[in-house]
């Protein structure tokens, strides 16, 4: 009996080990297949099998993080998703795209005028997309020129509100030509300095005339010869004041800087974002409205420049009215807008 018992126990243990190995293999195979499908969807090609294997590991870690986050709290107001950044570590992701030069802010003199200071009767919801003042979502790619996309979106907005014409303007002109100061193309910049350039340059060319390349280029006098939209000045929204920011956004699309370094921001998919984030401003985006979510949470409607596969077709709704005066992710710290 003892021998039979030992034999049974041994067989049972071997069988259990085999099941565990098979389970792990199935999991590995499943993740491999998901990575294959992801690569196909995004047209991803790696230089060799070694890079492919290392990216598969990062992909697997990110997928587990996304699924764990989504399953951890069913009452959470936002969801994460597997997007085009799923094979990047968070450091790789932020290094390649988030180049707003927030560390330069202390040396920049901000304007003291604020034309919307006495604005009254601010509505509960605003969506400048519905009013025809927002161009389709664009994609900066791996060039860290978020500052240019933010400034251009705000300029497109005020141009439409002034002239009635929505024109897609050139970020590449800023990347190539606005290089004598803080702004340095794919290496980063500031929206206020972009506005200064547009004023001094007497406007910007259209996207069609000076198309986006996603790399630092040489300023083309020929492509930049015709300005399609101009601004006369710019103003800063009083810092650390969400009420002031709301007054401004109620009147036009506004350039804002945020801390977009977190993994939850990298993989944001839908809902009102209430995740944890700091105030180390590293990304330029555009506030194009605000509203109230289905659960009563107030939010900022923010246009990003990471393509339509990220977030809600390129947009994120970020919680408005948090306890911190800086706003969620520092959205109220350094907002500005062009004037017609």
For each residue, the residues with C-beta under 8 A, 3 or more apart:
1: 4 5
2: 5 6
3: 6 7
4: 1 7 8
5: 1 2 8 9
6: 2 3 9 10
7: 3 4 10 11
8: 4 5 11 12
9: 5 6 12 13
10: 6 7 13 14
11: 7 8 14 15
12: 8 9 15 16
13: 9 10 16 17
14: 10 11 17 18
15: 11 12 18 19
16: 12 13 19 20
17: 13 14 20 21
18: 14 15 21 22
19: 15 16 22 23
20: 16 17 23 24
21: 17 18 24 25
22: 18 19 25 26
23: 19 20 26 27
24: 20 21 27 28
25: 21 22 28 29
26: 22 23 29 30
27: 23 24 30 31
28: 24 25 31 32
29: 25 26 32 33
30: 26 27 33 34
31: 27 28 34 35 56 59 60 63
32: 28 29 35 36 56
33: 29 30 36 37
34: 30 31 37 38 59 63 82
35: 31 32 38 39 55 56 59 60 87
36: 32 33 39 40
37: 33 34 40 41
38: 34 35 41 42 44 59 82 86 87
39: 35 36 42 43 44 45
40: 36 37 43
41: 37 38
42: 38 39 84 309
43: 39 40
44: 38 39 87
45: 39
46: 49 51 52 55
47: 51
48: 51 52
49: 46 52 53
50: 53 54
51: 46 47 48 54 55
52: 46 48 49 55 56
53: 49 50 56 57
54: 50 51 57 58
55: 35 46 51 52 58 59 87
56: 31 32 35 52 53 59 60 87
57: 53 54 60 61
58: 54 55 61 62 87 88 89
59: 31 34 35 38 55 56 62 63 86 87
60: 31 35 56 57 63 64
61: 57 58 64 65
62: 58 59 65 66 82 86 87 263 267
63: 31 34 59 60 66 67 82 86
64: 60 61 67 68
65: 61 62 68 69 80 263 267
66: 62 63 69 70 80 81 82 86 267
67: 63 64 70 71
68: 64 65 71 72
69: 65 66 72 76 80 264
70: 66 67 76 79 80
71: 67 68 74
72: 68 69 76
73: 76
74: 71
75:
76: 69 70 72 73 79 271 274
77: 271 272 273 274 293 295 297 319
78: 264 268 269 270 271 272 273 274 275
79: 70 76 269 270 271
80: 65 66 69 70 264 267 268 269
81: 66 267 268 269 270
82: 34 38 62 63 66 86 267
83: 86 267 269 309 310
84: 42 306 307 309 310
85: 88 93 266 267 306 310
86: 38 59 62 63 66 82 83 267
87: 35 38 44 55 56 58 59 62
88: 58 85 92 93 96 266
89: 58 92 93
90: 93 94 261 262 263 266
91: 94 95
92: 88 89 95 96
93: 85 88 89 90 96 97 266
94: 90 91 97 98 260 261 266 282
95: 91 92 98
96: 88 92 93 142 144
97: 93 94 140 142 144 146 283 306
98: 94 95 144 146 260 261 282 283
99: 144 145 146 147 186 187 188 189 282
100: 146 147 150 188 189 190 191 257 281 282 283 284
101: 104 105 147 182 188 189 190
102: 105 257 280 281 282 334
103: 106
104: 101 107 108 182 190
105: 101 102 108 190 281 334
106: 103
107: 104
108: 104 105 182 190 192 193
109:
110: 192 236 239 334 336
111: 234 235 236 336
112:
113: 235
114: 117 235 236 237 238 244 248
115: 235 339
116: 119 244 247 248 250 251
117: 114 238 244 247
118:
119: 116 122 247 250 251
120:
121:
122: 119 246 247 250
123: 126 250
124: 291 292
125: 289 290 291 292
126: 123 249 250 289 290 291 301
127: 130 131 288 289 291 301
128: 131 133 134 157 252 253 288 289
129: 132 133 134 288 289
130: 127
131: 127 128
132: 129 160 166
133: 128 129 156 157 160 161 166 252 253 288
134: 128 129 153 156 157 166 253 288 303
135: 138 153 156 166 167 168
136: 168
137: 303 304 305 307 308 313 314 315
138: 135 149 171 212 305 307
139: 305 306 307
140: 97 143 144 145 146 148 149 171 214 305 306
141: 214
142: 96 97 214
143: 140 175 185 186 214 215 216
144: 96 97 98 99 140 186 187 188
145: 99 140 148 149 171 174 175 185 186 188 189
146: 97 98 99 100 140 149 150 283 284 285 305
147: 99 100 101 150 151 183 188 189 190 191 193 194 284
148: 140 145 151 152 171 174 175 178 183 189 194 284
149: 138 140 145 146 152 153 171 284 286 305
150: 100 146 147 153 154 191 194 255 256 257 284 285 286 305
151: 147 148 154 155 174 191 194 195 198 255 284 338
152: 148 149 155 156 169 170 171 174 194 204
153: 134 135 149 150 156 157 253 255 286 288 303 305
154: 150 151 157 158 191 252 253 254 255 286 336 337 338
155: 151 152 158 159 169 195 198 204 229 231 338
156: 133 134 135 152 153 159 160 166 167 168 169 229 253
157: 128 133 134 153 154 160 161 252 253 286 288
158: 154 155 161 162 231 252 253 337 338 339 340
159: 155 156 162 163 165 166 167 169 229 230 231 340
160: 132 133 156 157 163 164 165 166 167
161: 133 157 158 252 340
162: 158 159 340
163: 159 160
164: 160
165: 159 160
166: 132 133 134 135 156 159 160
167: 135 156 159 160 206 228 229
168: 135 136 156 206 207 208
169: 152 155 156 159 204 205 206 207 228 229
170: 152 173 174 204 205 206 207 209 210 211 212 223 224
171: 138 140 145 148 149 152 174 175 207 212
172: 175 176 210 211 212 213 217
173: 170 176 177 178 204 205 210 219 223 224
174: 145 148 151 152 170 171 177 178 183 189 194 197 198 204
175: 143 145 148 171 172 178 185 186 213 216 217
176: 172 173 179 185 216 217 218 219 220
177: 173 174 197 201 219 224
178: 148 173 174 175 181 183 189 193 194 197 201
179: 176 183 184 185 219
180:
181: 178 193 196
182: 101 104 108 189 190 193
183: 147 148 174 178 179 188 189 190 193 194 197
184: 179 187 188 189
185: 143 145 175 176 179 189 216
186: 99 143 144 145 175 214 215 216
187: 99 144 184 216
188: 99 100 101 144 145 147 183 184
189: 99 100 101 145 147 148 174 178 182 183 184 185 193 194
190: 100 101 104 105 108 147 182 183 193 194 284
191: 100 147 150 151 154 194 195 255 257 284 336
192: 108 110 195 196 234 236 336
193: 108 147 178 181 182 183 189 190 196 197
194: 147 148 150 151 152 174 178 183 189 190 191 197 198
195: 151 155 191 192 198 199 231 233 234 336 338
196: 181 192 193 199 200 234
197: 174 177 178 183 193 194 200 201
198: 151 155 174 194 195 201 203 204 230 231 338
199: 195 196 202 231 232 233 234
200: 196 197
201: 177 178 197 198 204 224 227
202: 199 227 230
203: 198 227 228 229 230 231
204: 152 155 169 170 173 174 198 201 227 228 229 230
205: 169 170 173 209 210 223 224 225 226 227 228
206: 167 168 169 170 209 210 228
207: 168 169 170 171 210 211 212
208: 168 211
209: 170 205 206 223 226 228
210: 170 172 173 205 206 207 220 223 224
211: 170 172 207 208
212: 138 170 171 172 207
213: 172 175 217
214: 140 141 142 143 186
215: 143 186
216: 143 175 176 185 186 187
217: 172 175 176 213 220
218: 176
219: 173 176 177 179 224
220: 176 210 217 223 224
221: 224 225
222: 225
223: 170 173 205 209 210 220
224: 170 173 177 201 205 210 219 220 221 227
225: 205 221 222
226: 205 209
227: 201 202 203 204 205 224 230
228: 167 169 203 204 205 206 209
229: 155 156 159 167 169 203 204
230: 159 198 202 203 204 227
231: 155 158 159 195 198 199 203 234 338 339 340
232: 199 339 340
233: 195 199 338 339
234: 111 192 195 196 199 231 336 337 338 339
235: 111 113 114 115 336 337 339
236: 110 111 114 192 239 334 335 336
237: 114 241 244 245 248 254 332 335 336 337
238: 114 117 241 244
239: 110 236 332 333 334
240: 325 326 327 332 333
241: 237 238 244 245 325 332
242: 245 246 320 321 325 327 331 332
243: 246 247
244: 114 116 117 237 238 241 247 248 332
245: 237 241 242 248 249 254 256 287 327 331 332 335
246: 122 242 243 249 250 290 320
247: 116 117 119 122 243 244 250 251
248: 114 116 237 244 245 251 252 254 335 337
249: 126 245 246 252 253 254 287 288 289 290 300
250: 116 119 122 123 126 246 247 290
251: 116 119 247 248
252: 128 133 154 157 158 161 248 249 337
253: 128 133 134 153 154 156 157 158 249 286 287 288 303 337
254: 154 237 245 248 249 286 287 335 336 337
255: 150 151 153 154 191 284 285 286 287 335 336 337
256: 150 245 284 285 286 287 302 331 332 334 335
257: 100 102 150 191 281 282 283 284 285 330 331 333 334 335
258: 277 281 282 283 285 302 318 329 330 331
259: 262 277 278 279 280 281 282 283 329 330
260: 94 98 265 277 282 283 285 329
261: 90 94 98 265 277 278 280 282 283
262: 90 259 265 266 275 276 277 278
263: 62 65 90 266 267
264: 69 78 80 267 268 273 275 276 277
265: 260 261 262 268 273 275 277 316 329
266: 85 88 90 93 94 262 263
267: 62 65 66 80 81 82 83 85 86 263 264
268: 78 80 81 264 265 273 275 310 311 316
269: 78 79 80 81 83 311 312
270: 78 79 81 311 312
271: 76 77 78 79 293 317
272: 77 78 293 295 297 299 317 318 319
273: 77 78 264 265 268 299 316 317 318 319 328
274: 76 77 78 297 319 328
275: 78 262 264 265 268
276: 262 264
277: 258 259 260 261 262 264 265 328 329 330
278: 259 261 262 329 330
279: 259 324 326 329 330 333
280: 102 259 261 330
281: 100 102 105 257 258 259 330 333 334
282: 94 98 99 100 102 257 258 259 260 261
283: 97 98 100 146 257 258 259 260 261
284: 100 146 147 148 149 150 151 190 191 255 256 257
285: 146 150 255 256 257 258 260 302 303 304 305
286: 149 150 153 154 157 253 254 255 256 302 303
287: 245 249 253 254 255 256 290 300 301 302 303 331 335
288: 127 128 129 133 134 153 157 249 253 301 302 303 315
289: 125 126 127 128 129 249 300 301
290: 125 126 246 249 250 287 298 299 300 301 320
291: 124 125 126 127 298 299 301 317
292: 124 125 296 297 298 299
293: 77 271 272 296 297 298 299 317
294:
295: 77 272
296: 292 293
297: 77 272 274 292 293 319
298: 290 291 292 293 319 320 321
299: 272 273 290 291 292 293 317 318 319 320
300: 249 287 289 290 317 318 319 320 327 328 331
301: 126 127 287 288 289 290 291 315 317
302: 256 258 285 286 287 288 315 316 317 318 331
303: 134 137 153 253 285 286 287 288 314 315
304: 137 285 310 311 314 315 316
305: 137 138 139 140 146 149 150 153 285
306: 84 85 97 139 140 309 310 311 314
307: 84 137 138 139 310 314
308: 137 313 314
309: 42 83 84 306
310: 83 84 85 268 304 306 307 314
311: 268 269 270 304 306 314 315 316
312: 269 270 315 316 317
313: 137 308
314: 137 303 304 306 307 308 310 311
315: 137 288 301 302 303 304 311 312
316: 265 268 273 302 304 311 312
317: 271 272 273 291 293 299 300 301 302 312
318: 258 272 273 299 300 302 328 329 331
319: 77 272 273 274 297 298 299 300 322 328
320: 242 246 290 298 299 300 327 328
321: 242 298
322: 319 327 328
323:
324: 279 327 328
325: 240 241 242 332
326: 240 279 330 331 332 333
327: 240 242 245 300 320 322 324 330 331 332 333
328: 273 274 277 300 318 319 320 322 324 331
329: 258 259 260 265 277 278 279 318
330: 257 258 259 277 278 279 280 281 326 327 333 334
331: 242 245 256 257 258 287 300 302 318 326 327 328 335
332: 237 239 240 241 242 244 245 256 325 326 327 335
333: 239 240 257 279 281 326 327 330
334: 102 105 110 236 239 256 257 281 330
335: 236 237 245 248 254 255 256 257 287 331 332
336: 110 111 154 191 192 195 234 235 236 237 254 255
337: 154 158 234 235 237 248 252 253 254 255
338: 151 154 155 158 195 198 231 233 234
339: 115 158 231 232 233 234 235
340: 158 159 161 162 231 232
